[in-house]
Amino acid sequence: MSDLIQPKKKGAELAAEIRETMPEPGTLAVWWLGQSGFLYKSRFGTLVIDPYLSESLTEKYANTEKPHIRMTECPIRGNELPGVDLVLASHKHTDHIDGATLSPLLGANPEAELCVPEALIHHCEKLGLPSKRLVGLDNGWEYERAGFKVRALPSAHMALDIDTSGLCLYLGFVVEVDGLRFYHSGDSVVYDGLVQNLGPGPFDAFFLPINGWDPRRKVAGNMSAEEAVELANVCRPRFLVPHHYDMFTFNTVHISTFQEAAKGLTAGVEPVVRRCGERWEMMT
């Protein structure tokens, strides 16, 4: 038996559940795909953010000083995701923009479009992703498709880095759909100005990383569980959903760290922890 953490549902079973789920008005069905990846389905369409559905990093870093040893079995492959209309990818790191995930995903969903930082359009083209289906975003830019209205804002991983043209290298997304509004941070620490960039509420959910930062990992860090809770206490979304854990052994925290920190959430903010491949429904 595999030592990997097993998704709640995977493969054909998960694909069938996504396909057969028909959300009611004012309802958003959400599946965690592992790491920072989520699939969101409303009555209008299907959105995927930051999917990493391959073993490309494990293969790339095998036999190096930084092995990317998977903790959770991949729940589904890109070419198995049904009915995808829009994909958002927050930054260049392979667990967010992965050619081995996105090429088959776009191939299986020929009408889907992929939004990435404008600064990374050329990088995505070098990965072999189709130019005509790439949409560039930057701070304050908006895009709408299949009922999902997306506004990009800067993320700091770990700084607010820009390219030589002044374009953001890391983005987060505020998404509105069917009367619901949520924020997916991509990879980010909490930085001065983040709350202002988010804009006024109310928010229904924040999807935030919790793995923090440790220089021994030799990779860029994120907000910790405690910092994610602090941000939620300031902005007061109805739900706080953790991500960026249980993927690679060298760059994770135990979910109990978040569960303990979440005891400090202000009244009205509910923590939501689900297994990879498990459906959760958010309603207005």
ChimeraX commands (.cxc) that place a marker at each C-alpha (Angstrom):
marker #1 position 0.00,0.00,0.00 radius 0.5
marker #1 position 1.25,3.47,-0.85 radius 0.5
marker #1 position 2.65,5.60,1.97 radius 0.5
marker #1 position 1.31,8.68,0.21 radius 0.5
marker #1 position -1.61,10.59,1.70 radius 0.5
marker #1 position -4.65,9.45,-0.22 radius 0.5
marker #1 position -7.09,11.96,-1.73 radius 0.5
marker #1 position -10.72,11.74,-0.73 radius 0.5
marker #1 position -11.55,11.06,-4.37 radius 0.5
marker #1 position -9.23,10.72,-7.34 radius 0.5
marker #1 position -9.01,9.88,-11.01 radius 0.5
marker #1 position -12.21,8.93,-12.81 radius 0.5
marker #1 position -14.25,9.10,-9.61 radius 0.5
marker #1 position -13.19,12.69,-8.93 radius 0.5
marker #1 position -13.67,13.69,-12.57 radius 0.5
marker #1 position -17.19,12.23,-12.51 radius 0.5
marker #1 position -18.05,14.12,-9.32 radius 0.5
marker #1 position -16.84,17.41,-10.82 radius 0.5
marker #1 position -18.75,16.75,-14.04 radius 0.5
marker #1 position -21.97,15.73,-12.29 radius 0.5
marker #1 position -22.00,18.51,-9.69 radius 0.5
marker #1 position -24.53,21.15,-10.74 radius 0.5
marker #1 position -24.34,24.03,-8.27 radius 0.5
marker #1 position -27.52,25.88,-7.35 radius 0.5
marker #1 position -27.69,29.67,-7.79 radius 0.5
marker #1 position -25.46,31.41,-5.26 radius 0.5
marker #1 position -23.43,28.26,-4.64 radius 0.5
marker #1 position -19.80,27.52,-5.45 radius 0.5
marker #1 position -18.47,23.96,-5.32 radius 0.5
marker #1 position -14.77,23.81,-4.41 radius 0.5
marker #1 position -12.24,20.97,-4.61 radius 0.5
marker #1 position -8.69,21.17,-3.23 radius 0.5
marker #1 position -6.32,19.65,-5.80 radius 0.5
marker #1 position -3.26,19.72,-3.52 radius 0.5
marker #1 position -0.61,22.36,-2.78 radius 0.5
marker #1 position -2.18,25.69,-3.87 radius 0.5
marker #1 position -4.45,24.16,-6.50 radius 0.5
marker #1 position -8.23,24.50,-6.38 radius 0.5
marker #1 position -11.10,23.87,-8.76 radius 0.5
marker #1 position -14.19,26.08,-8.43 radius 0.5
marker #1 position -17.49,25.27,-10.15 radius 0.5
marker #1 position -20.50,27.58,-10.28 radius 0.5
marker #1 position -23.68,27.24,-12.30 radius 0.5
marker #1 position -21.95,29.38,-14.95 radius 0.5
marker #1 position -18.61,27.64,-15.40 radius 0.5
marker #1 position -15.45,26.10,-13.97 radius 0.5
marker #1 position -12.29,27.87,-12.79 radius 0.5
marker #1 position -8.98,26.27,-11.79 radius 0.5
marker #1 position -6.25,28.13,-9.88 radius 0.5
marker #1 position -2.58,27.05,-9.56 radius 0.5
marker #1 position -2.93,23.36,-10.44 radius 0.5
marker #1 position 0.09,21.11,-9.94 radius 0.5
marker #1 position -0.97,17.68,-11.16 radius 0.5
marker #1 position 2.24,15.94,-12.17 radius 0.5
marker #1 position 5.52,14.65,-10.74 radius 0.5
marker #1 position 7.66,17.07,-12.72 radius 0.5
marker #1 position 9.36,18.58,-9.66 radius 0.5
marker #1 position 10.01,15.19,-8.10 radius 0.5
marker #1 position 11.67,14.11,-11.33 radius 0.5
marker #1 position 13.60,17.37,-11.75 radius 0.5
marker #1 position 15.11,17.33,-8.24 radius 0.5
marker #1 position 15.69,13.61,-7.85 radius 0.5
marker #1 position 19.20,12.84,-6.58 radius 0.5
marker #1 position 19.86,16.47,-5.61 radius 0.5
marker #1 position 20.31,18.17,-2.24 radius 0.5
marker #1 position 16.71,19.41,-2.49 radius 0.5
marker #1 position 14.57,16.36,-3.37 radius 0.5
marker #1 position 10.89,17.16,-3.89 radius 0.5
marker #1 position 9.39,14.07,-2.27 radius 0.5
marker #1 position 5.63,13.94,-2.76 radius 0.5
marker #1 position 3.44,13.54,0.34 radius 0.5
marker #1 position -0.03,13.39,-1.25 radius 0.5
marker #1 position -0.92,11.24,-4.25 radius 0.5
marker #1 position -1.86,13.30,-7.29 radius 0.5
marker #1 position -5.69,13.31,-7.29 radius 0.5
marker #1 position -6.19,13.79,-11.02 radius 0.5
marker #1 position -4.23,14.66,-14.15 radius 0.5
marker #1 position -4.66,17.82,-16.19 radius 0.5
marker #1 position -6.21,16.00,-19.13 radius 0.5
marker #1 position -8.82,14.43,-16.81 radius 0.5
marker #1 position -10.27,17.72,-15.52 radius 0.5
marker #1 position -13.66,18.20,-17.16 radius 0.5
marker #1 position -15.29,21.35,-18.46 radius 0.5
marker #1 position -12.65,23.90,-17.50 radius 0.5
marker #1 position -13.33,27.42,-18.77 radius 0.5
marker #1 position -10.58,29.45,-17.12 radius 0.5
marker #1 position -7.24,28.77,-15.40 radius 0.5
marker #1 position -5.35,31.27,-13.23 radius 0.5
marker #1 position -1.65,30.74,-12.52 radius 0.5
marker #1 position -0.08,33.07,-9.98 radius 0.5
marker #1 position 3.67,32.90,-10.62 radius 0.5
marker #1 position 6.58,31.13,-12.30 radius 0.5
marker #1 position 7.37,28.36,-9.80 radius 0.5
marker #1 position 6.56,24.97,-11.26 radius 0.5
marker #1 position 4.05,24.00,-8.57 radius 0.5
marker #1 position 1.97,26.91,-9.94 radius 0.5
marker #1 position 2.85,27.08,-13.65 radius 0.5
marker #1 position 3.61,23.50,-14.63 radius 0.5
marker #1 position 3.82,22.64,-18.30 radius 0.5
marker #1 position 3.20,18.97,-17.52 radius 0.5
marker #1 position -0.12,19.95,-15.96 radius 0.5
marker #1 position -1.23,22.87,-18.12 radius 0.5
marker #1 position -0.45,21.48,-21.58 radius 0.5
marker #1 position -2.70,18.41,-21.17 radius 0.5
marker #1 position -5.32,20.48,-19.31 radius 0.5
marker #1 position -5.60,22.97,-22.15 radius 0.5
marker #1 position -5.50,20.16,-24.68 radius 0.5
marker #1 position -8.48,18.46,-23.06 radius 0.5
marker #1 position -10.38,21.75,-22.67 radius 0.5
marker #1 position -9.96,23.48,-26.05 radius 0.5
marker #1 position -12.06,26.53,-25.09 radius 0.5
marker #1 position -10.25,27.19,-21.81 radius 0.5
marker #1 position -8.04,30.26,-21.37 radius 0.5
marker #1 position -5.03,30.66,-19.09 radius 0.5
marker #1 position -4.41,33.89,-17.17 radius 0.5
marker #1 position -0.84,34.43,-15.98 radius 0.5
marker #1 position 1.24,37.43,-14.91 radius 0.5
marker #1 position 1.87,39.61,-17.97 radius 0.5
marker #1 position 5.56,39.40,-17.08 radius 0.5
marker #1 position 5.47,35.63,-17.69 radius 0.5
marker #1 position 3.74,35.41,-21.07 radius 0.5
marker #1 position 7.05,34.64,-22.82 radius 0.5
marker #1 position 7.94,32.05,-20.17 radius 0.5
marker #1 position 4.63,30.28,-20.79 radius 0.5
marker #1 position 5.20,30.32,-24.53 radius 0.5
marker #1 position 8.62,28.71,-23.96 radius 0.5
marker #1 position 6.83,25.95,-22.04 radius 0.5
marker #1 position 4.86,25.26,-25.20 radius 0.5
marker #1 position 1.57,26.71,-23.95 radius 0.5
marker #1 position -0.59,28.12,-26.78 radius 0.5
marker #1 position -0.06,31.88,-27.19 radius 0.5
marker #1 position -3.59,32.53,-28.42 radius 0.5
marker #1 position -5.03,31.20,-25.18 radius 0.5
marker #1 position -2.79,33.16,-22.82 radius 0.5
marker #1 position -4.13,36.25,-21.06 radius 0.5
marker #1 position -1.72,38.54,-19.23 radius 0.5
marker #1 position -2.67,40.18,-15.92 radius 0.5
marker #1 position -0.98,42.70,-13.66 radius 0.5
marker #1 position -1.85,44.80,-10.62 radius 0.5
marker #1 position -5.44,46.02,-10.89 radius 0.5
marker #1 position -6.10,44.37,-14.26 radius 0.5
marker #1 position -9.41,42.56,-14.60 radius 0.5
marker #1 position -10.66,39.71,-16.73 radius 0.5
marker #1 position -14.03,37.98,-16.93 radius 0.5
marker #1 position -14.99,34.61,-18.32 radius 0.5
marker #1 position -17.71,32.01,-17.64 radius 0.5
marker #1 position -19.21,34.13,-14.85 radius 0.5
marker #1 position -15.90,34.57,-13.01 radius 0.5
marker #1 position -14.76,38.19,-12.66 radius 0.5
marker #1 position -11.06,38.25,-11.77 radius 0.5
marker #1 position -8.99,41.15,-10.45 radius 0.5
marker #1 position -5.24,40.69,-10.02 radius 0.5
marker #1 position -3.24,42.18,-7.16 radius 0.5
marker #1 position 0.43,41.88,-6.17 radius 0.5
marker #1 position 1.72,39.04,-4.02 radius 0.5
marker #1 position 5.06,39.05,-2.21 radius 0.5
marker #1 position 7.05,35.81,-2.45 radius 0.5
marker #1 position 8.86,36.98,-0.35 radius 0.5
marker #1 position 9.15,40.51,-1.74 radius 0.5
marker #1 position 7.04,42.53,-4.17 radius 0.5
marker #1 position 9.33,41.68,-7.07 radius 0.5
marker #1 position 8.85,43.21,-10.51 radius 0.5
marker #1 position 10.54,42.75,-13.87 radius 0.5
marker #1 position 12.49,45.42,-15.76 radius 0.5
marker #1 position 9.23,46.77,-17.18 radius 0.5
marker #1 position 7.69,47.20,-13.74 radius 0.5
marker #1 position 5.34,44.21,-14.09 radius 0.5
marker #1 position 4.55,42.01,-11.10 radius 0.5
marker #1 position 6.22,38.61,-10.95 radius 0.5
marker #1 position 3.77,37.25,-8.35 radius 0.5
marker #1 position 0.01,37.77,-8.29 radius 0.5
marker #1 position -2.98,36.97,-6.16 radius 0.5
marker #1 position -6.58,37.06,-7.35 radius 0.5
marker #1 position -9.86,38.47,-6.08 radius 0.5
marker #1 position -12.63,36.51,-7.78 radius 0.5
marker #1 position -16.34,37.30,-7.88 radius 0.5
marker #1 position -18.94,34.83,-9.10 radius 0.5
marker #1 position -22.68,34.46,-8.56 radius 0.5
marker #1 position -22.83,36.76,-5.54 radius 0.5
marker #1 position -19.69,35.34,-3.88 radius 0.5
marker #1 position -16.25,36.93,-3.52 radius 0.5
marker #1 position -13.02,35.20,-2.55 radius 0.5
marker #1 position -9.28,35.87,-2.48 radius 0.5
marker #1 position -6.67,33.34,-3.56 radius 0.5
marker #1 position -3.25,34.67,-2.62 radius 0.5
marker #1 position -1.04,32.45,-4.72 radius 0.5
marker #1 position 2.23,32.33,-2.77 radius 0.5
marker #1 position 2.64,35.38,-0.57 radius 0.5
marker #1 position 3.68,36.80,2.74 radius 0.5
marker #1 position 1.62,39.53,4.38 radius 0.5
marker #1 position 3.06,42.84,3.18 radius 0.5
marker #1 position 2.36,46.51,3.88 radius 0.5
marker #1 position -0.46,47.52,1.59 radius 0.5
marker #1 position -2.01,44.08,1.09 radius 0.5
marker #1 position -5.22,44.95,2.90 radius 0.5
marker #1 position -5.54,48.12,0.84 radius 0.5
marker #1 position -4.88,46.18,-2.38 radius 0.5
marker #1 position -7.60,43.71,-1.47 radius 0.5
marker #1 position -10.09,46.54,-1.31 radius 0.5
marker #1 position -13.25,46.73,0.75 radius 0.5
marker #1 position -15.18,43.63,1.76 radius 0.5
marker #1 position -17.17,41.71,2.37 radius 0.5
marker #1 position -15.25,38.57,1.40 radius 0.5
marker #1 position -16.72,35.10,1.60 radius 0.5
marker #1 position -13.42,33.21,1.71 radius 0.5
marker #1 position -9.66,33.64,1.85 radius 0.5
marker #1 position -7.48,30.85,0.43 radius 0.5
marker #1 position -4.06,31.40,2.06 radius 0.5
marker #1 position -0.75,29.49,2.32 radius 0.5
marker #1 position 0.35,28.33,5.77 radius 0.5
marker #1 position 3.79,26.79,5.27 radius 0.5
marker #1 position 5.69,29.88,6.44 radius 0.5
marker #1 position 9.40,30.37,5.83 radius 0.5
marker #1 position 12.50,28.52,6.95 radius 0.5
marker #1 position 15.89,29.45,5.42 radius 0.5
marker #1 position 16.99,25.81,5.68 radius 0.5
marker #1 position 14.51,24.96,2.92 radius 0.5
marker #1 position 16.37,27.21,0.45 radius 0.5
marker #1 position 13.14,28.26,-1.25 radius 0.5
marker #1 position 10.96,31.36,-1.04 radius 0.5
marker #1 position 8.52,31.32,1.84 radius 0.5
marker #1 position 4.92,32.23,2.54 radius 0.5
marker #1 position 2.82,33.48,5.39 radius 0.5
marker #1 position 2.63,31.13,8.35 radius 0.5
marker #1 position -0.59,29.72,9.78 radius 0.5
marker #1 position -0.50,32.37,12.47 radius 0.5
marker #1 position -0.04,35.15,9.91 radius 0.5
marker #1 position -2.87,33.79,7.77 radius 0.5
marker #1 position -5.12,33.90,10.83 radius 0.5
marker #1 position -4.04,37.46,11.62 radius 0.5
marker #1 position -4.85,38.59,8.07 radius 0.5
marker #1 position -8.26,36.91,8.25 radius 0.5
marker #1 position -8.95,38.63,11.57 radius 0.5
marker #1 position -8.30,42.00,9.92 radius 0.5
marker #1 position -10.35,41.38,6.76 radius 0.5
marker #1 position -12.97,39.03,8.26 radius 0.5
marker #1 position -13.93,36.69,5.43 radius 0.5
marker #1 position -16.60,34.17,6.36 radius 0.5
marker #1 position -14.17,31.29,5.73 radius 0.5
marker #1 position -10.40,30.77,5.91 radius 0.5
marker #1 position -9.07,27.90,3.79 radius 0.5
marker #1 position -5.41,26.86,4.19 radius 0.5
marker #1 position -3.21,25.64,1.36 radius 0.5
marker #1 position 0.43,24.98,0.43 radius 0.5
marker #1 position 1.04,22.04,2.75 radius 0.5
marker #1 position 1.18,18.22,2.48 radius 0.5
marker #1 position 2.83,18.31,-0.96 radius 0.5
marker #1 position 6.61,18.11,-0.46 radius 0.5
marker #1 position 8.30,16.78,2.65 radius 0.5
marker #1 position 10.90,19.55,2.79 radius 0.5
marker #1 position 8.45,22.46,2.49 radius 0.5
marker #1 position 5.35,21.88,4.59 radius 0.5
marker #1 position 3.81,22.17,8.03 radius 0.5
marker #1 position 1.41,19.82,9.75 radius 0.5
marker #1 position -2.21,20.87,9.44 radius 0.5
marker #1 position -2.46,20.80,13.23 radius 0.5
marker #1 position -0.36,23.99,13.19 radius 0.5
marker #1 position -3.17,25.74,11.36 radius 0.5
marker #1 position -5.88,24.14,13.46 radius 0.5
marker #1 position -4.21,25.41,16.62 radius 0.5
marker #1 position -3.71,28.91,15.19 radius 0.5
marker #1 position -7.32,28.97,13.99 radius 0.5
marker #1 position -8.50,28.88,17.61 radius 0.5
marker #1 position -7.57,32.56,17.57 radius 0.5
marker #1 position -9.92,33.44,14.69 radius 0.5
marker #1 position -12.36,36.20,15.45 radius 0.5
marker #1 position -16.05,35.36,15.71 radius 0.5
marker #1 position -17.63,35.00,12.28 radius 0.5
marker #1 position -14.53,33.61,10.56 radius 0.5
marker #1 position -14.70,29.82,10.18 radius 0.5
marker #1 position -11.69,27.65,9.33 radius 0.5
marker #1 position -12.31,25.15,6.55 radius 0.5
marker #1 position -9.96,22.17,6.26 radius 0.5
marker #1 position -10.71,19.57,3.61 radius 0.5
marker #1 position -8.80,16.62,2.22 radius 0.5
marker #1 position -7.29,16.73,-1.22 radius 0.5
marker #1 position -10.00,15.68,-3.69 radius 0.5
marker #1 position -12.83,16.51,-1.28 radius 0.5
marker #1 position -15.76,18.74,-2.28 radius 0.5
marker #1 position -16.82,21.72,-0.22 radius 0.5
marker #1 position -19.72,24.04,-1.04 radius 0.5
marker #1 position -19.81,27.76,-0.29 radius 0.5
marker #1 position -23.17,29.52,-0.44 radius 0.5
marker #1 position -24.35,33.12,-0.34 radius 0.5
marker link #1:1,2 radius 0.2
marker link #1:2,3 radius 0.2
marker link #1:3,4 radius 0.2
marker link #1:4,5 radius 0.2
marker link #1:5,6 radius 0.2
marker link #1:6,7 radius 0.2
marker link #1:7,8 radius 0.2
marker link #1:8,9 radius 0.2
marker link #1:9,10 radius 0.2
marker link #1:10,11 radius 0.2
marker link #1:11,12 radius 0.2
marker link #1:12,13 radius 0.2
marker link #1:13,14 radius 0.2
marker link #1:14,15 radius 0.2
marker link #1:15,16 radius 0.2
marker link #1:16,17 radius 0.2
marker link #1:17,18 radius 0.2
marker link #1:18,19 radius 0.2
marker link #1:19,20 radius 0.2
marker link #1:20,21 radius 0.2
marker link #1:21,22 radius 0.2
marker link #1:22,23 radius 0.2
marker link #1:23,24 radius 0.2
marker link #1:24,25 radius 0.2
marker link #1:25,26 radius 0.2
marker link #1:26,27 radius 0.2
marker link #1:27,28 radius 0.2
marker link #1:28,29 radius 0.2
marker link #1:29,30 radius 0.2
marker link #1:30,31 radius 0.2
marker link #1:31,32 radius 0.2
marker link #1:32,33 radius 0.2
marker link #1:33,34 radius 0.2
marker link #1:34,35 radius 0.2
marker link #1:35,36 radius 0.2
marker link #1:36,37 radius 0.2
marker link #1:37,38 radius 0.2
marker link #1:38,39 radius 0.2
marker link #1:39,40 radius 0.2
marker link #1:40,41 radius 0.2
marker link #1:41,42 radius 0.2
marker link #1:42,43 radius 0.2
marker link #1:43,44 radius 0.2
marker link #1:44,45 radius 0.2
marker link #1:45,46 radius 0.2
marker link #1:46,47 radius 0.2
marker link #1:47,48 radius 0.2
marker link #1:48,49 radius 0.2
marker link #1:49,50 radius 0.2
marker link #1:50,51 radius 0.2
marker link #1:51,52 radius 0.2
marker link #1:52,53 radius 0.2
marker link #1:53,54 radius 0.2
marker link #1:54,55 radius 0.2
marker link #1:55,56 radius 0.2
marker link #1:56,57 radius 0.2
marker link #1:57,58 radius 0.2
marker link #1:58,59 radius 0.2
marker link #1:59,60 radius 0.2
marker link #1:60,61 radius 0.2
marker link #1:61,62 radius 0.2
marker link #1:62,63 radius 0.2
marker link #1:63,64 radius 0.2
marker link #1:64,65 radius 0.2
marker link #1:65,66 radius 0.2
marker link #1:66,67 radius 0.2
marker link #1:67,68 radius 0.2
marker link #1:68,69 radius 0.2
marker link #1:69,70 radius 0.2
marker link #1:70,71 radius 0.2
marker link #1:71,72 radius 0.2
marker link #1:72,73 radius 0.2
marker link #1:73,74 radius 0.2
marker link #1:74,75 radius 0.2
marker link #1:75,76 radius 0.2
marker link #1:76,77 radius 0.2
marker link #1:77,78 radius 0.2
marker link #1:78,79 radius 0.2
marker link #1:79,80 radius 0.2
marker link #1:80,81 radius 0.2
marker link #1:81,82 radius 0.2
marker link #1:82,83 radius 0.2
marker link #1:83,84 radius 0.2
marker link #1:84,85 radius 0.2
marker link #1:85,86 radius 0.2
marker link #1:86,87 radius 0.2
marker link #1:87,88 radius 0.2
marker link #1:88,89 radius 0.2
marker link #1:89,90 radius 0.2
marker link #1:90,91 radius 0.2
marker link #1:91,92 radius 0.2
marker link #1:92,93 radius 0.2
marker link #1:93,94 radius 0.2
marker link #1:94,95 radius 0.2
marker link #1:95,96 radius 0.2
marker link #1:96,97 radius 0.2
marker link #1:97,98 radius 0.2
marker link #1:98,99 radius 0.2
marker link #1:99,100 radius 0.2
marker link #1:100,101 radius 0.2
marker link #1:101,102 radius 0.2
marker link #1:102,103 radius 0.2
marker link #1:103,104 radius 0.2
marker link #1:104,105 radius 0.2
marker link #1:105,106 radius 0.2
marker link #1:106,107 radius 0.2
marker link #1:107,108 radius 0.2
marker link #1:108,109 radius 0.2
marker link #1:109,110 radius 0.2
marker link #1:110,111 radius 0.2
marker link #1:111,112 radius 0.2
marker link #1:112,113 radius 0.2
marker link #1:113,114 radius 0.2
marker link #1:114,115 radius 0.2
marker link #1:115,116 radius 0.2
marker link #1:116,117 radius 0.2
marker link #1:117,118 radius 0.2
marker link #1:118,119 radius 0.2
marker link #1:119,120 radius 0.2
marker link #1:120,121 radius 0.2
marker link #1:121,122 radius 0.2
marker link #1:122,123 radius 0.2
marker link #1:123,124 radius 0.2
marker link #1:124,125 radius 0.2
marker link #1:125,126 radius 0.2
marker link #1:126,127 radius 0.2
marker link #1:127,128 radius 0.2
marker link #1:128,129 radius 0.2
marker link #1:129,130 radius 0.2
marker link #1:130,131 radius 0.2
marker link #1:131,132 radius 0.2
marker link #1:132,133 radius 0.2
marker link #1:133,134 radius 0.2
marker link #1:134,135 radius 0.2
marker link #1:135,136 radius 0.2
marker link #1:136,137 radius 0.2
marker link #1:137,138 radius 0.2
marker link #1:138,139 radius 0.2
marker link #1:139,140 radius 0.2
marker link #1:140,141 radius 0.2
marker link #1:141,142 radius 0.2
marker link #1:142,143 radius 0.2
marker link #1:143,144 radius 0.2
marker link #1:144,145 radius 0.2
marker link #1:145,146 radius 0.2
marker link #1:146,147 radius 0.2
marker link #1:147,148 radius 0.2
marker link #1:148,149 radius 0.2
marker link #1:149,150 radius 0.2
marker link #1:150,151 radius 0.2
marker link #1:151,152 radius 0.2
marker link #1:152,153 radius 0.2
marker link #1:153,154 radius 0.2
marker link #1:154,155 radius 0.2
marker link #1:155,156 radius 0.2
marker link #1:156,157 radius 0.2
marker link #1:157,158 radius 0.2
marker link #1:158,159 radius 0.2
marker link #1:159,160 radius 0.2
marker link #1:160,161 radius 0.2
marker link #1:161,162 radius 0.2
marker link #1:162,163 radius 0.2
marker link #1:163,164 radius 0.2
marker link #1:164,165 radius 0.2
marker link #1:165,166 radius 0.2
marker link #1:166,167 radius 0.2
marker link #1:167,168 radius 0.2
marker link #1:168,169 radius 0.2
marker link #1:169,170 radius 0.2
marker link #1:170,171 radius 0.2
marker link #1:171,172 radius 0.2
marker link #1:172,173 radius 0.2
marker link #1:173,174 radius 0.2
marker link #1:174,175 radius 0.2
marker link #1:175,176 radius 0.2
marker link #1:176,177 radius 0.2
marker link #1:177,178 radius 0.2
marker link #1:178,179 radius 0.2
marker link #1:179,180 radius 0.2
marker link #1:180,181 radius 0.2
marker link #1:181,182 radius 0.2
marker link #1:182,183 radius 0.2
marker link #1:183,184 radius 0.2
marker link #1:184,185 radius 0.2
marker link #1:185,186 radius 0.2
marker link #1:186,187 radius 0.2
marker link #1:187,188 radius 0.2
marker link #1:188,189 radius 0.2
marker link #1:189,190 radius 0.2
marker link #1:190,191 radius 0.2
marker link #1:191,192 radius 0.2
marker link #1:192,193 radius 0.2
marker link #1:193,194 radius 0.2
marker link #1:194,195 radius 0.2
marker link #1:195,196 radius 0.2
marker link #1:196,197 radius 0.2
marker link #1:197,198 radius 0.2
marker link #1:198,199 radius 0.2
marker link #1:199,200 radius 0.2
marker link #1:200,201 radius 0.2
marker link #1:201,202 radius 0.2
marker link #1:202,203 radius 0.2
marker link #1:203,204 radius 0.2
marker link #1:204,205 radius 0.2
marker link #1:205,206 radius 0.2
marker link #1:206,207 radius 0.2
marker link #1:207,208 radius 0.2
marker link #1:208,209 radius 0.2
marker link #1:209,210 radius 0.2
marker link #1:210,211 radius 0.2
marker link #1:211,212 radius 0.2
marker link #1:212,213 radius 0.2
marker link #1:213,214 radius 0.2
marker link #1:214,215 radius 0.2
marker link #1:215,216 radius 0.2
marker link #1:216,217 radius 0.2
marker link #1:217,218 radius 0.2
marker link #1:218,219 radius 0.2
marker link #1:219,220 radius 0.2
marker link #1:220,221 radius 0.2
marker link #1:221,222 radius 0.2
marker link #1:222,223 radius 0.2
marker link #1:223,224 radius 0.2
marker link #1:224,225 radius 0.2
marker link #1:225,226 radius 0.2
marker link #1:226,227 radius 0.2
marker link #1:227,228 radius 0.2
marker link #1:228,229 radius 0.2
marker link #1:229,230 radius 0.2
marker link #1:230,231 radius 0.2
marker link #1:231,232 radius 0.2
marker link #1:232,233 radius 0.2
marker link #1:233,234 radius 0.2
marker link #1:234,235 radius 0.2
marker link #1:235,236 radius 0.2
marker link #1:236,237 radius 0.2
marker link #1:237,238 radius 0.2
marker link #1:238,239 radius 0.2
marker link #1:239,240 radius 0.2
marker link #1:240,241 radius 0.2
marker link #1:241,242 radius 0.2
marker link #1:242,243 radius 0.2
marker link #1:243,244 radius 0.2
marker link #1:244,245 radius 0.2
marker link #1:245,246 radius 0.2
marker link #1:246,247 radius 0.2
marker link #1:247,248 radius 0.2
marker link #1:248,249 radius 0.2
marker link #1:249,250 radius 0.2
marker link #1:250,251 radius 0.2
marker link #1:251,252 radius 0.2
marker link #1:252,253 radius 0.2
marker link #1:253,254 radius 0.2
marker link #1:254,255 radius 0.2
marker link #1:255,256 radius 0.2
marker link #1:256,257 radius 0.2
marker link #1:257,258 radius 0.2
marker link #1:258,259 radius 0.2
marker link #1:259,260 radius 0.2
marker link #1:260,261 radius 0.2
marker link #1:261,262 radius 0.2
marker link #1:262,263 radius 0.2
marker link #1:263,264 radius 0.2
marker link #1:264,265 radius 0.2
marker link #1:265,266 radius 0.2
marker link #1:266,267 radius 0.2
marker link #1:267,268 radius 0.2
marker link #1:268,269 radius 0.2
marker link #1:269,270 radius 0.2
marker link #1:270,271 radius 0.2
marker link #1:271,272 radius 0.2
marker link #1:272,273 radius 0.2
marker link #1:273,274 radius 0.2
marker link #1:274,275 radius 0.2
marker link #1:275,276 radius 0.2
marker link #1:276,277 radius 0.2
marker link #1:277,278 radius 0.2
marker link #1:278,279 radius 0.2
marker link #1:279,280 radius 0.2
marker link #1:280,281 radius 0.2
marker link #1:281,282 radius 0.2
marker link #1:282,283 radius 0.2
marker link #1:283,284 radius 0.2
view
